[in-house]
Amino acid sequence: MIACLVLVVGLAKALSPAIESGVKAAGLPKTIVGIAIALLVLLPESFAALRAAKANRLQSSLNLALGSALATIGLTIPAVAAVALWFHLPISLGISNLNITLLFLSIFVGGLTLSPGKTTVLQGAVHLMIFLEYLFSSIVP
């Protein structure tokens, strides 16, 4: 697992200059670089989750999507924090107050959505709107 984490971080480090130059050329804020790298890391599991959803396997779809995101966040942030502490580097996650609010809103809505055991298209649309608001507020601060 450590080797895979090192490979993913190395790939992100190798791709970040190209992504940074593309974001700079488009005139977008630098936060888009982090979003683009996160999307690249989550892309394989996202495709598998979409295939499972299209095959009407909701539990598999949720397990793939949520498990992948939690594993990425649960491994990456502690690994970055450990490296920062080890090498006495400053660490900043760059989360604004608006993004913290959206994070808590998404956790709250996720709890409401998943607690009954059944989901609807409307609940999925609410999750998509929260995500689109996050993307919009990242692009237009």
Residue pairs with C-beta under 8 A, 6 or more apart in sequence:
1 75
5 75
5 76
5 79
8 41
9 76
9 79
11 40
12 37
12 40
12 41
15 37
15 40
16 33
16 37
19 33
19 36
19 37
20 30
20 33
23 29
23 30
23 32
23 33
23 36
28 139
29 138
29 139
29 141
31 94
31 138
31 141
32 138
32 139
34 94
35 135
35 138
38 72
41 72
42 68
42 69
42 72
45 64
45 65
45 67
45 68
46 65
46 68
48 64
49 60
49 61
49 62
49 64
49 65
49 68
50 61
52 58
52 60
52 61
52 64
53 61
58 119
62 114
77 93
80 91
81 91
83 89
84 90
84 91
85 91
95 103
96 141
98 137
99 134
99 137
99 138
102 130
102 133
102 134
102 137
105 130
106 127
106 130
106 131
109 123
109 126
109 127
109 130
110 127
112 123
113 119
113 123
113 126
113 127
